[in-house]
Amino acid sequence: MIRTIHDFLERWKEETDATLKIFKSLTDESLQVAIPGGRTLGRLANHIVETVTEMPHQLGLPIMEETVNYTTVQELVTHYKKYADQLAGAIISHWSDDTLEKDTNMYGASWKNGFSLWVLLTHQTHHRGQMTVLMRMAGLKVPGIYGPSKEEWEAWGKVPLA
């Protein structure tokens, strides 16, 4: 639950670091990998980057919504970091803890701003999970985020937990 700006900023730092860890494990070639009929790794990564400007813009923060199709890992990393930092700065500058309790129309429903920030956090977590499946399909090593990955267990000479 996001009850204070400090709560959000702590989680945001952890989650943006995790997203950057996933992005930096990609290759430019892997951005084209997809499950048949599904999004590519590149599309999922771009969607995460877009949402870091789209949701805050919808919340009334002074962030310009950006929809760009980045085609390299470096572009994705650079722009995600830029927008993630911009979001943190905008929240520090324009919101207080009381602002988190205010309601905003989000996607046709009334959401508390603190809930919207929680959705932003879990949204990228959801898509990172999808990305790890595609990363394995692409033959990439998946970095551990909330604990060691299968590849990290194997590198340590251990049997991955089921």
Secondary structure as a PSIPRED ss2 file (coil, helix, strand):
# PSIPRED VFORMAT (PSIPRED V4.0)

   1 M C   1.000  0.000  0.000
   2 I C   1.000  0.000  0.000
   3 R C   1.000  0.000  0.000
   4 T C   1.000  0.000  0.000
   5 I H   0.000  1.000  0.000
   6 H H   0.000  1.000  0.000
   7 D H   0.000  1.000  0.000
   8 F H   0.000  1.000  0.000
   9 L H   0.000  1.000  0.000
  10 E H   0.000  1.000  0.000
  11 R H   0.000  1.000  0.000
  12 W H   0.000  1.000  0.000
  13 K H   0.000  1.000  0.000
  14 E H   0.000  1.000  0.000
  15 E H   0.000  1.000  0.000
  16 T H   0.000  1.000  0.000
  17 D H   0.000  1.000  0.000
  18 A H   0.000  1.000  0.000
  19 T H   0.000  1.000  0.000
  20 L H   0.000  1.000  0.000
  21 K H   0.000  1.000  0.000
  22 I H   0.000  1.000  0.000
  23 F H   0.000  1.000  0.000
  24 K H   0.000  1.000  0.000
  25 S C   1.000  0.000  0.000
  26 L C   1.000  0.000  0.000
  27 T C   1.000  0.000  0.000
  28 D C   1.000  0.000  0.000
  29 E H   0.000  1.000  0.000
  30 S H   0.000  1.000  0.000
  31 L H   0.000  1.000  0.000
  32 Q H   0.000  1.000  0.000
  33 V C   1.000  0.000  0.000
  34 A E   0.000  0.000  1.000
  35 I C   1.000  0.000  0.000
  36 P C   1.000  0.000  0.000
  37 G C   1.000  0.000  0.000
  38 G C   1.000  0.000  0.000
  39 R C   1.000  0.000  0.000
  40 T E   0.000  0.000  1.000
  41 L H   0.000  1.000  0.000
  42 G H   0.000  1.000  0.000
  43 R H   0.000  1.000  0.000
  44 L H   0.000  1.000  0.000
  45 A H   0.000  1.000  0.000
  46 N H   0.000  1.000  0.000
  47 H H   0.000  1.000  0.000
  48 I H   0.000  1.000  0.000
  49 V H   0.000  1.000  0.000
  50 E H   0.000  1.000  0.000
  51 T H   0.000  1.000  0.000
  52 V H   0.000  1.000  0.000
  53 T H   0.000  1.000  0.000
  54 E H   0.000  1.000  0.000
  55 M H   0.000  1.000  0.000
  56 P H   0.000  1.000  0.000
  57 H H   0.000  1.000  0.000
  58 Q H   0.000  1.000  0.000
  59 L C   1.000  0.000  0.000
  60 G C   1.000  0.000  0.000
  61 L C   1.000  0.000  0.000
  62 P C   1.000  0.000  0.000
  63 I C   1.000  0.000  0.000
  64 M C   1.000  0.000  0.000
  65 E C   1.000  0.000  0.000
  66 E C   1.000  0.000  0.000
  67 T C   1.000  0.000  0.000
  68 V C   1.000  0.000  0.000
  69 N C   1.000  0.000  0.000
  70 Y C   1.000  0.000  0.000
  71 T C   1.000  0.000  0.000
  72 T C   1.000  0.000  0.000
  73 V H   0.000  1.000  0.000
  74 Q H   0.000  1.000  0.000
  75 E H   0.000  1.000  0.000
  76 L H   0.000  1.000  0.000
  77 V H   0.000  1.000  0.000
  78 T H   0.000  1.000  0.000
  79 H H   0.000  1.000  0.000
  80 Y H   0.000  1.000  0.000
  81 K H   0.000  1.000  0.000
  82 K H   0.000  1.000  0.000
  83 Y H   0.000  1.000  0.000
  84 A H   0.000  1.000  0.000
  85 D H   0.000  1.000  0.000
  86 Q H   0.000  1.000  0.000
  87 L H   0.000  1.000  0.000
  88 A H   0.000  1.000  0.000
  89 G H   0.000  1.000  0.000
  90 A H   0.000  1.000  0.000
  91 I H   0.000  1.000  0.000
  92 I H   0.000  1.000  0.000
  93 S H   0.000  1.000  0.000
  94 H H   0.000  1.000  0.000
  95 W C   1.000  0.000  0.000
  96 S C   1.000  0.000  0.000
  97 D H   0.000  1.000  0.000
  98 D H   0.000  1.000  0.000
  99 T H   0.000  1.000  0.000
 100 L H   0.000  1.000  0.000
 101 E H   0.000  1.000  0.000
 102 K C   1.000  0.000  0.000
 103 D E   0.000  0.000  1.000
 104 T E   0.000  0.000  1.000
 105 N E   0.000  0.000  1.000
 106 M E   0.000  0.000  1.000
 107 Y C   1.000  0.000  0.000
 108 G C   1.000  0.000  0.000
 109 A E   0.000  0.000  1.000
 110 S E   0.000  0.000  1.000
 111 W E   0.000  0.000  1.000
 112 K E   0.000  0.000  1.000
 113 N H   0.000  1.000  0.000
 114 G H   0.000  1.000  0.000
 115 F H   0.000  1.000  0.000
 116 S H   0.000  1.000  0.000
 117 L H   0.000  1.000  0.000
 118 W H   0.000  1.000  0.000
 119 V H   0.000  1.000  0.000
 120 L H   0.000  1.000  0.000
 121 L H   0.000  1.000  0.000
 122 T H   0.000  1.000  0.000
 123 H H   0.000  1.000  0.000
 124 Q H   0.000  1.000  0.000
 125 T H   0.000  1.000  0.000
 126 H H   0.000  1.000  0.000
 127 H H   0.000  1.000  0.000
 128 R H   0.000  1.000  0.000
 129 G H   0.000  1.000  0.000
 130 Q H   0.000  1.000  0.000
 131 M H   0.000  1.000  0.000
 132 T H   0.000  1.000  0.000
 133 V H   0.000  1.000  0.000
 134 L H   0.000  1.000  0.000
 135 M H   0.000  1.000  0.000
 136 R H   0.000  1.000  0.000
 137 M H   0.000  1.000  0.000
 138 A C   1.000  0.000  0.000
 139 G C   1.000  0.000  0.000
 140 L C   1.000  0.000  0.000
 141 K C   1.000  0.000  0.000
 142 V C   1.000  0.000  0.000
 143 P C   1.000  0.000  0.000
 144 G C   1.000  0.000  0.000
 145 I C   1.000  0.000  0.000
 146 Y C   1.000  0.000  0.000
 147 G C   1.000  0.000  0.000
 148 P C   1.000  0.000  0.000
 149 S C   1.000  0.000  0.000
 150 K H   0.000  1.000  0.000
 151 E H   0.000  1.000  0.000
 152 E H   0.000  1.000  0.000
 153 W H   0.000  1.000  0.000
 154 E H   0.000  1.000  0.000
 155 A H   0.000  1.000  0.000
 156 W C   1.000  0.000  0.000
 157 G C   1.000  0.000  0.000
 158 K C   1.000  0.000  0.000
 159 V C   1.000  0.000  0.000
 160 P C   1.000  0.000  0.000
 161 L C   1.000  0.000  0.000
 162 A C   1.000  0.000  0.000
